[in-house]
């Protein structure tokens, strides 16, 4: 029933921790999800630096940012400036190339406060890797939700449980947020053989759950076997991200770039290094330089580890 368990690798980014879940050496992707980070949980003191990610580029993917607590300001070179708050969705499709920054607004920085959320990268289908870049923001009330007997569920992206989210996904996937009271039981979308998805997983963001008689805690991902039909039981008040979908094929990943082509990856590196990718008009005074690069991109175990100012 359980194919693999992945423990998030905690990284200190200078007063702020992220938990890197995907890619993992034994499981580079789950469906089209090629990257998954848990941001925090953290509590910033008033005036602390908080989130301060300078402009940086992406190609060949869509990013999905979702918060439990806190706020992040998104700015990109398409002209979008958009704060994201708990329950909202920022969906950014890089396609042929986009540049954005993620920072804490100065007023929020002065106030301090909590930060906890998830950032996922979704690899684009091969035929759509060079699609025109775009950005979509969905408010807290814009996504399908369900609440009953201690279970709150929000469909963040894709299709599941007979509902469809407004997020403009480019391949079959699902991304669901469960808040579960202690003792609540729930089931993920069914396997493909029962009309669901080929690849499915559960990430415990808070609390603890039981699956197939085993206990899993915050920071652990449970990758389900292809035909598993488990019941998930909350052993404490818990937040769980349920995600997966259909594979899109093998991908290269290096720094912030995802592609099926080494030549395209090399071109993206050259474009950023040469300044051929424009910065956001409202955040153009600085940027993250291209890291020292290996001989070629890797087929996944780990992207370059983030530095204090690198994307999370």
C-alpha positions, 0 to 999 in steps of 0.5 A: 500500500505504501511505496516509499516514505520521504523525510523532508530535508530541513535547510536553514536559510538564515533564520528561516527553514524550508523542508525539501521533499521533492525531488528525492533520489529514489523518487524524483517526481510524483505525477508532474510534481517535480519540486515540493518545499515546506516553508516554515513553520516560522515566527518572525520577530518585528523587523526581521528579514523574513522572506527576501527572494531576489528576482530569479528566472524559471523555464519549463514549469509552473510554480504553485504557492499556497500558504497556511499562515503569513503573506508573500509579495509576488512581482514578475516581469509580466507586470504582476504584483500580487500578495498571497495570503492563507488559502489563496493560490499563486499559479505562475507558468514559466513556459519559455521563461519568466522572472519573479521575486518573492518578498515580505512587504515592508509593513508586514516585515515591521509587524513580524508574525508567522510564516508557513506554506508550501511551494510546488513546481509542476513540470509542463508536458513536453509539447507545452514547455515553451508556452507563453508565460502567465500568472494567475491568482485565486482568492481564498473563496475561489477554490472548491471546498468541503467541510463536515465532521471535523474535515476541511478540504480545499481543492487547490489545483486540478481535479479530485472528488468530483470537483475542479479547481480554477487553477489553469493546469496543463496536465492531469493532476490534483492538489488538495489541502486537508485540515483534520481534527483528531480521529477524522478519517479520509481517503485520497483520490482513487488509483487510475484503475478506479478512475483516479490517478497513476501516482498519489502521495500524502505530505503531513504539514502539521500533526500526525496521521495513520496509514496502513497501520503506520504512523507518520508525522509532520515533514513526512511524505507517504508515496502510495502504491499504484493500486492502494486504496488507503484510509487516512486517520488523523492521530492529532489535529493535522494539515495534510497536502494530498497530491499527484497526477499523471507523469509527463516524462523524465525531466532535467532540473538545475537551479530554477530550470526544468526541461526535457532538453539539455540544450534548452537548459544550457540556453536558459543558463546563457540567457540569464548570465547574459542579462537577456531575461528582463527583471520585474519593473517594480523590483529591478535593482538586484537579482540572483546571479547564476550559481556556479554550474556543474558540467550539466543538469542532473536527472534529478536527485537534488537541485542546487541547495538554496542559499539565504537569498535563493528561491524557496 
